[in-house]
Amino acid sequence: MSKYNALWEYVQKNKKDSFQLTFEEIMNIAGIPIDHSFLKYKKELAEYGWQVGKISMKEQTVCFQRAD
């Protein structure tokens, strides 16, 4: 079980084709702060029919998009 499973399930339930979450929102959903390992774990999201788009360190946001 991934440490980001709660986040992946949250993303999967979203009805939009794409949306953005802040690092703080991700921490509240996942129960852990986003860290460098997120880059490795983000590949798991494909199993849920989604992908991670742009990650902005400046704005502290992550974009999520439905996989084609």
N, C-alpha and C positions, 0 to 999 in steps of 0.2 A: 504494500500500500504506500502510495506516494505521500509525501508531506504536503503536497498541494491538492490532494483529492477534493477537499471541500471547495477550493477555488474552481477546479475543473467542473464539478457538479453545478456550481453557481453559474458558470459561463454557459454550460450546456442548456440550462433552463431559460436563458435569455431568448426572447422572441425576435430580437432585431438581427439584421445581417452582420452588423458590426457595432461595437461600442467601446468605450474607454473607461478604465478605472484608474484611480490614483494609487500610489504605493500604500497610502494609509487605508484606503478602502480594501485593498488586497490583504493587508495585515488583519483587518477586522474580519474579513470573510475566512481567510485561511487559518487565522490564529497565530500566525508567525510573520515576522517581517520579511519582505522580499530581499533576497541577497544574490550574490553572483551565481550561486548554484541554480537559480531560476532559469538561466540560459540552457542548462542541461535538461532540467525538468520540463521545460516548455514543449518538448517533443511529444510528451505524453498526451497533450491536449488533442492531438490528431485522432486518438481513439474515441473522442467525444464529438467528433465532427467539426472541430474548430481549430484555429491556428492563432498563434501570437503574431501580431503585426509589429508596428513601430513601438519601440521602448524608448521613452524620452527621459534621460537622466536629469535634464535641465528642468522640465516641467513635472518630473516624477509621476509619469503616467505610462500605462500599457494599453495598447489597442488590441482588441480581439476581433477576429473575423471568422465567419463561417467558412469552412473548407469547401472548395468547389467539388 
